[in-house]
Amino acid sequence: MRSPKDQAGVFSQSEYSSATAVSTAANYIMNSPEPFTHTYRAYIRLRENGNLNLKFWHSNAVDSTWDLGAEASGSEPGGEWSIESAFIADGGLAPDGTVAPGTQIPVTFTGEASKQVAPGEAFWSDEAELSLPEGHYLAFTWTIRTIAPGKTLPYNVEDVLVSAYDGPGHLAGQESADSFSESGKLLVLPSYIGYKKKVDKKLVFLGDSITQGVRTGKDEYSYWAARIAEELGTSYGLWNIGSGWGRAYDAAADGPWLNKAKQGDEVLIVLGVNDLDIGKRSAEELLEDLSHIVSLIKGANPDINVILSTVPTFNFQDEREAAWRSVNKQILTAPPAGVNRVFDIAAVLSMPAPADHRVRAEYMSNSEDPHPNGTAGRAVADAFLAWYREQPVR
């Protein structure tokens, strides 16, 4: 990252671009009564295949608060743990827990196969080369060992959007699926999957589960951030740091999550649903947090273009509906200082007025859950791209 705390140089300060639209933000942390050794394997669709020079960056910290914060809170540092070994491989056309024989390439850290990770540490891997045929998944596998009981490894606990497997013991070098089980609500990946790529512009999408894509189909990449990445093409870099249950006050704390957002040439902020809901923030408090986020981003780099979205529609009622309407009216008519453009995601998702506080039925992930589905992902992506290509930067 650009921050002097870690000197890692993730996005705009590096020759690497984000290789996937999958978010690997952390909103939870391992909390085990005893030390363990465990292996995690995930299958990622990359934005480009072929001969790739890949590099991985990791932040040993929780990005955003889960639930009320008892289990994991924003900016909480991870504990002490170690990478015993890590590999990239051709995951084939079907993400079934195996990797193509003979394709595993070790991922090293300053020339070493293992890496001891300190609390809160951020670090790069060495570059690794892999030839990945068109249409094939990247398989990333690593074995993690913890040193002591208690909180250790940050990860993402939301519904898994990619095929992932895990198993006890040191299995990272194994090509078969033996001893692996399909992971549920458990995505353990580096914070950033990069590939050597010169792009025209690097975008960061900072948001909650709606940006992450939660409730859309596994391995479908049908959420709007992934569809936007696909439509913009690979001349644009896109780093999705959407984090389930994330809220604006997590980002406003100016911790590891916001530090990621500062790395782009352009940042889209889509926050507020969880602030008004579980966070029970007032309209005034949410607007203050959004203003502070923008000022922090601009303070880090005045040249970053900041796009602020309206708070997505989420079937709010009563006081929360009133706060939602108040915040969005302010964003649309008098956005915080430093905002270059405003995108109205709520207008895309909402039913016609006066029921515009409700999500269109065809866009809900199910009849009880207003999280946008893949159909909504297409609608939001289409609306965003039409708006993005026409609206001038202020």
N, C-alpha and C positions, 0 to 999 in steps of 0.2 A: 504494500500500500504506500501511498504518498506520505502517510504519517511518520514522523520521526521515531515513533514507538517501535516500529518493526522493520522499516526500510525495505519492504518486500517488493514494492513497485508493481501492483497487480495489473492495472488495466491501461489507462491512458498513458502511463509512464513506462510501459513495456512494449516490446515488439510482438507480444502475444495478444490474441483476441479470444473472447469466450467461445468455446467450441460447441456449446449446447444451449438450448433455451430452458433446460431443466434447472429449477432452483435447488441449490444445496444449502440454503440458509439453515441455521440451527435454532430450534425453538425448544429443545429439551436437553437433558443431560443424563448420562448413565449414572445410576446410583445403586451400587451393588453392595450387599452385606459382606462380600468377600472378594479378593482379587480374582481375575479371570483372564483366560486367553481365548479369543473368539475371532472368527473370520467372517468378513462381509464381502459379498460380490454383487455388483449392480451392473445393469445393462443400459447404456446410454446411446440414443440416436444422436449422432454428431451433425453439425451443420454442413460439414464437408467430409467426404471420405477420400481414399487414395493414399498417397505417401504423406504421412503426417509427422510433424515434430511437436510433441505434446509436452506440456509442463503443468505441474499442479502446485497450487498454493493452498495453505490451510491456516485457519484462524482458530485457535483453541479457546473459543469463547462462545457463549450463547448469544445469539443475535437479538431475539425478541422474547417477551414474556409469554409463558404458557399459563392459561387459565388465570388464576389470581396471583400467581408467582410463587406459590409454596414449593412447587417442584423445580421450576426453572424461571429465572428472571433475566430480563434484557441486560446485556453487558456482563453477566456473571462469567468469570473465568472458568475454563475447564480445569480439571485436576492434572496430576502427573500420570502419564501413560507412555507407552512406546509402540512404535510401528515395528513389528518383528520382520515383516517383509511385505512388499507390495508389487503387483504386476498389472500390466495392461495386456490385452489380448484381443484377438478376433472373436467376438461373441456370436458370430454366425447370423443367420437370418431369423432364427427362433431363439428368444431368450429363455432357455430351458435349464439353466444352471451349469451348463458345460461351456468349455471354450474350445475353439478349433485346435486340434493337436499340433504341437510344435510352434504355436504362435505367441506364447507368453514371453513378454519382454519385462525384465525387472525395472522397477522404478527405484531410483537411488536418491540419496540425500547427501550432498557434498561427497559423492563417491562411495558412500556406505549403503549397504542393503537395509540397515535398520536405522531407527531414529528415536532418540529419547526426547519426549515432548514435555516441556515445562508448563506450569499453569499460565494460561493467558498467552502463550507464545504464538507467534505467526511466522511461517517459514515456507520457503519454496522447495520443491523437488528439483533434481537435475532434469535436463531435457531427455526425453525418450522417443525413439523413432519407431513407428509402426505403419505397416501397409495394411489398410483396411478396405476390402472390396466394397464396391457400391452396394448400398442396401443393407450392409452388415452392421451389427451393433458393436460399439466398444464395450468390452467387459473390463471393469476395474475391480480388482480383488486385493484386499489387504488383511493381514492378521494383526490384531490389536491385543496388547497385553497390559493389564493394569497392575500397579505396584501395591496398592493398598485398597481396603474397602472404602466406600463412600462415593462421592461425586467425582467423575473422571471425564468422560468423553462426550462433548456436545454432539447432537445429531438432530434429525428431523423426525418428528413423531406423527405427522399428519398422514392421511391416507396416501399410500405410496403410489406415485404416478408413473413409476418405471418398474420393470421386473427386477426384483432383488431377492437375494438368498443369503442365509447365514448359517453358520454351524460352529460347534465347539471345537477348540483346538487350533492347531497351526495347519491350515488347509490352503494357504494362499497360492502355493505352487502347484496345486492339484488341478488337472484338466477336467476331470469328471465331476458330476454332481453328487457323488457319494458323500454322505454325512451332512450335506446341505439341506436346509428346509426353506420353503418360500417365506420371505419376511413379511410380516404384517405390521404396519405403522412403525417402520424401522428403516430409515434410509441413512446409511453411514457412508459419507463420501467426503473427499476434500472440498473445501469451500469454493474452490475455483478450478475449473478444468479449462485450460487454455491451449491454443495451438498457434504456432508461428504463422502470423497472417497480418498483412498490411491492409487496413480498412480505411474507408473515407471518414467514418464517424463511429464513435463508441457510445452506445446508449446503455444506461442502467435503469432498470425498472424496480422501484422501491415500493413495496406494498405488502399486503397481508395474504391470506389464503386465496383471495379472489385473483390476485396477480400470480401467485404460485400456481394456481390451476386446480386447487383441491375440488374433488367430486367429479372431475372429468375422467374419461376412461383411461385405464392403465395402458401405457405404451402408445396411446393415440395421438398425443401432442395436439389436442384439439382446443386447449385453452388459448385465450386471446394473445398472451405474450408469445407463445410458440408460433401461432399463425402469423403474427406481425413479423417475427424473425424470418419466417419462411418467405413471406411476400416481399420484404425489403431486400432480401438476397444477401449474399455473403460479403458484399462491399460495405455492409454495416455490421459492426459488432454489437451483440446484444447480451448483456449480463442480467439475468433475472434473479433478483434477490428477494422475491416475494416470500414471506414467512408466515405460516399459519398462526392465527391468533395475534399477529403483530399489531402494534398500535403506534400512533404518532408519538406518544410520550416516550416510547422505547427509542425511537430515532432521535428525538429531541434531546435525549441524554448525552448525545455526542460520543457514543461508544463504538465498538467494532462494526456494528451494523451500518451506522451512518458513514463511518470511514470508508466502507465499500462504495456507498452511493457517491462519495466525493470523487471517485476515480473516473467517471465518465466525461465525455464531451457534452453530453446531454442527459438529464435525469428526469424521468417521469415519476411523480409521487402520487400514489393512489392509496391513501390511508384515511382512517376515520371511523369505519364501521365498528371495530372493536373498542375504540375509545368511547363511542356513544353507548355501546351495548355493555359488555362486561366491565369496561373501564369506568362507566358511569360518569364520563366527563360532561361538563356543560358545553354549550356551543362556544362560549367565550374561551374556555380552557383549551378546546380543540383548536380553535383558530390561533390562539397564542402559540401552541405547540407547532402548528404548521408554519407559522411565520418564523419561529425560531429555527426550524429545520432549514428553511430557505436561506436564512441569514447565515447559518453555519456552512452550508454548501457554498454560497457565494463568498464567504469569508475565506474558505480554503482555496477557491479559484474563481475570481470574478468573471472569467470567460465561460464558465459552464452555463449552458442554457437550461433553465428550470421550467419544466412543464408541470403544472399542478392540475390534478383532476378533481372534479367534484367527488363528494363521497358517494360511493355506489349505493344504489337502491337496495334495501335489505328488509323490506316489510316492517319497518318501524311503526310503532303506534304511540299515541298519547304524547308524553313529554319527550320521548326519544324522536318521534316523528317531527315534533316542533323544533327540536335542536337540529335535526338533520336538514330541515328546510332552511333554517336560519343560517347554518354554515354554508350550504350550497348557494344561497342567495348572495352571501358575502363573497364567496370565491368567484362567482360569475360577474358580479358588479364592481367589486373593489378588492382584487386579490392582494395578498401580501406583497410588500416591496421586494423586488428581486425576481418575481415570477415573470418569465418571458411570454408564456402562453398558457391558456387554460383549455383543457379538454373536458367535455361534459359527458362522462361515462354514464351518469345517472339518466340522462335523456335517452340513451340507447336502451337501457335495461327496463325503464319504467313503463307501466301501463299509462294510458291517456289520463289526463287530469279529469276529475279531482282525485283519482286513485293512483296518482303518479308516485306515491310513496311505496307502492307495491311492485314487485318484479313481475314482468309478463310471465304467465303460466308456462309458456313454451320454452322459457329460458331458465326455469328452475331445475335444479338437479333432481328433485322429486317434489311431490305435492306439499311436503312439509319443510323443505330445505331451500332457501332462496339463493344458495351458492349458484353462480352461473354454470350451466352445462356447456357441452361442446357446441351446441347451436348458438348459444349466447356468445361463445368464444368467436365464432365466425362473424356474428353481427358486430361485436365490439371491434374486432380487428378491421373489418371493412370500413366502419365509421371512422376509426382512428386514422387509417391510412389515407382515406379521402381528405380528412381534415388536415393531417400532418403534411401532405404534399401541397396543399393550397394555402395554408395559413402562413403569413410571414412571421419571422422572429422579431419580437419587439426589441 
